């Protein structure tokens, strides 16, 4: 297979990253709507609209900011390069930015309920689909791994066999979605599904990003430091999230 891979659709050849990113949003949103219909929506249409809008805007900003922090020296050199500033983004930054924006919006609206559970499994599925596009994009996507001698290493076109970290992430997200689906059928507190997703994903990214190239500060990349901060944020919830239980404490 040649990288990047283009999908032939009629007379056109479309970049795989664009196709799978669009598919990720579509499928994730459809799963969200299905789960919302099944669980019932306890928020007004106005409040739900504000929360979704905040999540989208916050994710867009957060994904850019953390990408820029990933290589501060490069960002300073290209501060006036609009293509560079707008091209890159990170999922970790998007999740953090979305969380902050939603919490601020909920506080302004006076909403005390946890609202993230409906997003947990859609996020798993959406990110997994998007990572297919990242994998097929090869080196141009900047999500590839470091060199490896393992038999499943993949040459993305530069003659170096690398860890297919995108595929590792897809497998992890399928397992995480399965665990969250099982948790949803057991007694749990409101918000546990979303917290479980965030803890699982940030923990995975903290570990897997050791297999990715990047600018390191005090042993970790900017994305890994962001993961550490978020895991500390959720630290007090860890004992409950991973405990076996038959009832929800009142």
HELIX and SHEET records of a PDB file:
HELIX    1   1 UNK A   16  UNK A   39  1                                  24    
HELIX    2   2 UNK A   45  UNK A   70  1                                  26    
HELIX    3   3 UNK A   72  UNK A   77  1                                   6    
HELIX    4   4 UNK A   82  UNK A   87  1                                   6    
HELIX    5   5 UNK A   91  UNK A  109  1                                  19    
HELIX    6   6 UNK A  117  UNK A  137  1                                  21    
HELIX    7   7 UNK A  138  UNK A  141  5                                   4    
HELIX    8   8 UNK A  165  UNK A  184  1                                  20    
HELIX    9   9 UNK A  192  UNK A  208  1                                  17    
HELIX   10  10 UNK A  209  UNK A  211  5                                   3    
HELIX   11  11 UNK A  222  UNK A  233  1                                  12    
HELIX   12  12 UNK A  235  UNK A  237  5                                   3    
HELIX   13  13 UNK A  238  UNK A  241  1                                   4    
SHEET    1   A 2 UNK A   6  UNK A   9  0                                        
SHEET    2   A 2 UNK A  12  UNK A  15 -1                                        
SHEET    1   B 2 UNK A 154  UNK A 155  0                                        
SHEET    2   B 2 UNK A 161  UNK A 162 -1                                        
END                                                                             
